[in-house]
Amino acid sequence: MAKEIILEISTIEANTTIVTFLSPSISDVDAITAASTKIKDYVKENQPRTLIFDFQAVKFFSSLVLGLLLDLRAKLQAYEGEVLISAIDPQLHRVFKITNLDKVFRFFPNRQKAIEATNAD
């Protein structure tokens, strides 16, 4: 049985959306697929200019999450949008460095700094 990934999707401004993962582990393939569908449907319907992923509660994730982030980045880039990463655990940040994805995404120490960056752009 798939372990559900608990997440919240909230719009804080007309063009900025935050996806907050509340599950400490994002590793179940079926659950990632379900969460991915939910997020992609939201993006397709709302087309946020900035999509902030808040990983504050996450201690582990599958490489499928990297694929999701890259896919969403491509979708947002089609209309000059951007995916930002906030509050990621240092061990998980290493995965981005090892795969050179630290050069693809912008990272922020917390959600508020990411929001401030969208306002400054």
N, C-alpha and C positions, 0 to 999 in steps of 0.2 A: 504494500500500500504506500502510495506517495506521501511523503511528509510535506505538508503545505508550507510554502514560504510566506511569511507574514510581511506585508509591505503596505505602505500608505502612499498614495499619489495625491499631492496637493498643489494647487495653483496659488502662488503667493502674489503674483502680479500678472497682468494680461499675457505677458510673454515668457514668464518664468515658472517652471514646474519643478517640484522636488519629489523624488522617489526615495522614500526612506525604507530601508530594509530593517525589519525588527527581529528577524530570525538570526541567531548567532552563527548558524551554519547554513550555507546555500550550496547543497551538494546533490540533492536528489534530482535526477534527470527529468522525471515527469513534472516535478514541482517547478523546476526552472523553466520548463517549456510552458507551463500554465502561467507563471509570472511574466514570462517573456511576451506571451500573447496579450496579456492584460496591458502591459506597458506599451507594446507596439500599437494596440488598438487605440489607446489613449492618445499617443503621438499622432496617429493618422487622423483622428477626429479633431484634435485641438491644435496641432502644429506649433508647439511651444518653441520660441526662439532659443531658450536656454533650458536644458534639462540637467538638473543637479542630482547626482546620486549620492545619498547620505549613507555611508557605511559605518556609522558610529557603533552600532550593536553587533556588527559582523566580525567574527574571529576566523572564519574559514569560508572559502568559496571554491567551487569547481571552475575549471578552465572554460566551461560553457558560459560563465558570466562574462569573461573577456570577449567572447564571441558576440554576446548580446550587446555589450557596450560598443563594440566596433560597428555592429549592424545599425544600432541607433544613431551612432555618430554619422554614418553614411546617409541615413534618412534625413537627419537634421541639416547636414551640409548641403543637401539638395536645395534648401531655401535659406542658406547662410545661417543655420542654427549651430549650436555648440553643446557638447556634453561635458559637464564638469564633475569632478570627483571630490567629495568632502569627507573628512573625518575617517580616513582609512587607516586601519591598523598598520604599523610599520612593517610587520612581517608580510602582510598582503601587498603593501606598496613595493616590496622587493620583487614580487612577481611582475609588476609593471616594468620595473627597471631591467630585470633579466630578459624580458621580451621586447625591450625598447619601446614599450607603450607609454612610458613616462614622458616620451617626446611627442606623443599623439594627444594626450589629455592634459588638461590643467588640473592641478591638485590644490586643495585648500585644507587648512588644519581643522576647520569646522564649517558648519552650514552657514553661519552668519558671514564669514569671510567670503564664501562663494557667492552669497547674495550680494554683498557689497561690490564684488568684482563685476557682477552683471550690471549693476547700477553705474559703475565707472566706465564701462565700455560704450 
